[in-house]
Amino acid sequence: MTEIIVPILTPFNEKGEIDGEKVKTHVQNLLRKGVDIIFVNGTTGVGPALSKDEKRKMLDYVLDVTNKVIFQVGSLNMKEVLELVNYANERDIIAVASYPPYYFSIPKDFVVKYFKEICEASKHPVYLYNYPGATGKDVDVNLAKEIGCIKGVKDTNPDFAHTIRYKELGIKTYNGLENLAIASLSILDGTVVGAGNYMPELFSQLREYIKAGDMRKALDLQLKINEIDGTTIPYGKISSMYYLVKELQGYDVGVPRPPMYPLEEDKVKELIEKVRKIWNKSE
């Protein structure tokens, strides 16, 4: 069966600290709603903005509920990356993952060395988190082949042909865009969807329609998902998720932490009204 992977948001309290109980409540709900794997410290979880200790805490809070975890360890500090890999080595998880070193202009052989060091240190399979739009680096199929030890990939890329090519390597392959979930669940090993934080049941239903061969209903649902996801963009997709989880899933996951700023009350009300209107269509 294809897999639905959710890059979990990171619940913060008003002091900007991670709320472990809210993490656990959220994970439990996601699993009940059909999510298969939790991706920890990804973009949706503001991974690049978390400290090393916060990344460890997030892993352990999630592991209190499930070991169906991919642990994202990427950092511009290689010592920190390897410390996180070693921390993961002591735990039962599916894989560790990393984006390539970003911000700096570096040659491709440095990217290769970076991932090979992770592979050498890790007892778990190593997945590539390829997000060219955020990192400015595209670790495509040819570079992944040169690295030689990548066992899976999350390709956050609107070019689906780019994603498909990773299957040439015989590795687990997922696309990371909500608006391509129908294609990912039909062709790839699954989908990685940040919007699954607040509408996991829609992605689960999408998979069921595809499994049943009802592509008309699957397409209609994909369009609904696209419309809801697109509605959040002007408000900040990540910040919006905190309010939409509370509205659509019925429990509190805290507040976003700057630079993902909390929304003003009028913006929250406006966002919820727009999303509710779409959510209630054809129900």
N, C-alpha and C positions, 0 to 999 in steps of 0.2 A: 504494500500500500504506500502511496506517496505520502510524504510527511509535511505537516504544517509546523513551521518553526516560528516562534515569536521572540523577537529581540526585546526582552522585558525592559520596561521603563524602570528608572530608579526612584523609589519613593523617598522624598525628603520631608522632614518636619520643618517647622518655622525657623529653627536654628540652622537649617542647612545640613542636618545630619541624617544619615540613612535610617529609616524606620524599618527594622527587621520584621516586626509582626505584620506590617503592611505588605512587605515583600512576600511573605509566606501566604497570606490571604489571597494575594493576587495570583500567585503560582497555582494554588489549589483551584481557583476558579478557571484559570486558563486550561488546566488539564481536564477539568470536568466538561468544559465546552469543546473538547476535541483537539486541543493543541498537543502535539507529540513531543516537542523538544523546546527547551528554553535556551535562548542565546543570551549569555550574560556579558554585560559591559560593551554592548554594541553601540551604534550611533544613537539609536532610540534611548538607550540607557545612559547616554552622555558619557560613554566610556573614556574618550580622550580628556574629559574634564574631571575624572575621578582620580583620587590618589591611589597609590599602590595598596594601602591598607583598606581603602573603600572597595577596591576591586576584589580583594580577598573576602571582605565581609559579604559582598553581594553573592559571591560563589557559595559561601557557607550557608547563608540564609536560604538560598534556593535549594541547596543540597539537603537541608532539613526536611524538604518536601519530596524531592525527586532527584535521581541521578541522571535523568535524561537531559544532559546539559552540554552545551558547547561553550567553552570559557575563552573569551576574547582577551588576549594578553598584550596586544600591541602598545608600543610606546616609543618615544624618541630616545629613551634611555635604555640601552641594551642590557645593562645590569638589572634593571627593573623587570624587563621582559623575561629574562632567564630566572629571576627569583619567582616570578609568577608561574612560570612553567614548572619549576621545582615544587612549588606549593601545590599545583594541580597534580603532580606526580603522586602525591600522597593521598589522592582522593579518587573515587570511582566516578568517572565522567565519560562522555562519548568521545570528546576531542577538545583540543585547544585550537584557537584560531587567531590570526593576526592580519591586520592590514599592513601594507608595506610602509617603510619610513616615509613620512610626508614632509612638507614644507621645504626641505632642503633639495637642491638640485644635485642628484647623485647618479653615477653611472649604473647601468643595469646589473653589472656584476656585483655591486654592493647589495642590491636587492636580493640577488641569488644567495650571497653569503649570509644575509640576515635570516632568511628562511631556513637555510641549511643548519645554522646554529640552533635554531628553535627545534628542528627535527632531531638533531643530535642529542639535545637535552631532554626531549619529551618522551615519556613512556606511552603517551597517548597519540593517536593519529593527529596530524597537523592539517588544519584546513586553512585555505587562503580566503581572506575577506577582501575581495577586490571591489573597490568603490572609487573609480577614477574621478568622478565628479567632486568628491570630497578630498581625496589625497593628492590629486594631480599625477598619480602614477597608475598606469594600466599594466597589471601583471596578466598578460593575455596567455592563451594556451601555449604559445611558443616559449614564453618565459617560464611558465609553470612547468613545462616539460624539461627545461634546462635546470630548474631547481631540483626536480627529480623525486622529491619525497612528499609532495602534496597529495593528501588522500581525499580531500573534498574542497569544494569552493562555494562561497556565496558571492555571486556576481551581481552587484547592484548597478544595473546597466540597462538603459532603454533599448539597446541593440540586442535583441533576443538571439540573433544569429551568433553574436559574440559569445553569449552564454552557452549555447548548444555545443560549440566547438570543444569545450572542456570535456565533453563525453568521449572525445577521441582518446583521452588519457585513462578512461575506465574508472573515473573517480566519481564520488557523490557530487551531484551538481544541482545547485539551487539558484534561482534568480531572486533578487531582493526587492522587487517593485510590486506594489499592490495591484497596479493596473495590468500586470502581466501574470497574475495568479492563475488565471484560467489556462494559460499556455504552460506555466510551470507545473501545475498539477496534472496536466494532460501528457506532457512529454518528458519532463525532468524527474528528479527524485523527490521533488517537492518545492515548496515556496517558503520564503522568509519574509514575514510581513509585520511591520511595525504597527499598522492599524489593527492587527490582531489583538493588541492590548485592550481595545475597547469594543471590537466587534468580532470576537473569535468565532461565534456561532455562524456568522455569515460565510467565513472561509470554510468552516466544517461543512456547511450546507452546499457550498460550491463544489467541494470534493465529492459529496454524495451525488450531486447531479451529474458530474463527469463520470463517476463510477457506473451510474445507471444508464449512461449514454444519452441523457437528456440535455443535449447541448443548447437547445433553445432556452431552457430555464437557466442553464449555467451562464449563458451570455447575458441574459437579463439581469442576473444577480451580479455578474462582474461589472456591468454598467452602473448598478446601484452602488456597489463598493467604490467605484471610481468617483462617483458624484459626491459621496460622503467624504472620501479622502481628499478630494479637491477642495471641498468647502473649508477644510482646516488650514489651508496654505496661507491665506492672508493673516491668520491669527498666530501663526507659528505652529507647524505640525506637532512638534514635540510637546510644547507647552499645552496645546489643545488636548492632548491625550489624557492628562491628569483629570481634567474636568469631564471629558467624555466617558472615562471609565466610571466615574461616580454616577453620571447620569444614566448610562446605558447598562452598566453591570451592577450598580446598586451598592457600591462600597467605596470607601475613601482610600486613595493611594497617595495622599499627601499633596505636596505642591512642588512645582518645578524649582530649580535652583539657578540663579543667574550664572552665565549669560542667557539661559532659558528662563526669561522672566515670567512671573505669574501674570495672568491676564486681569485687566480691570473688570469690575463687576458687570458693567454694561456690555463689555465684549463677551464675557462668559454667557450672559443671557442671550445675546445675539447669535453666538455660535450654536448654542444648544437648540434654539428655535429653528435655525436653518437645518441642522442635522436631524432633529426630530421629524421635521416635515418630510425629509427624504426617507428616513428610517421607517416611517409609518406607511409609506406607499405600498399598495398591493398587499397589505397585511390583513 
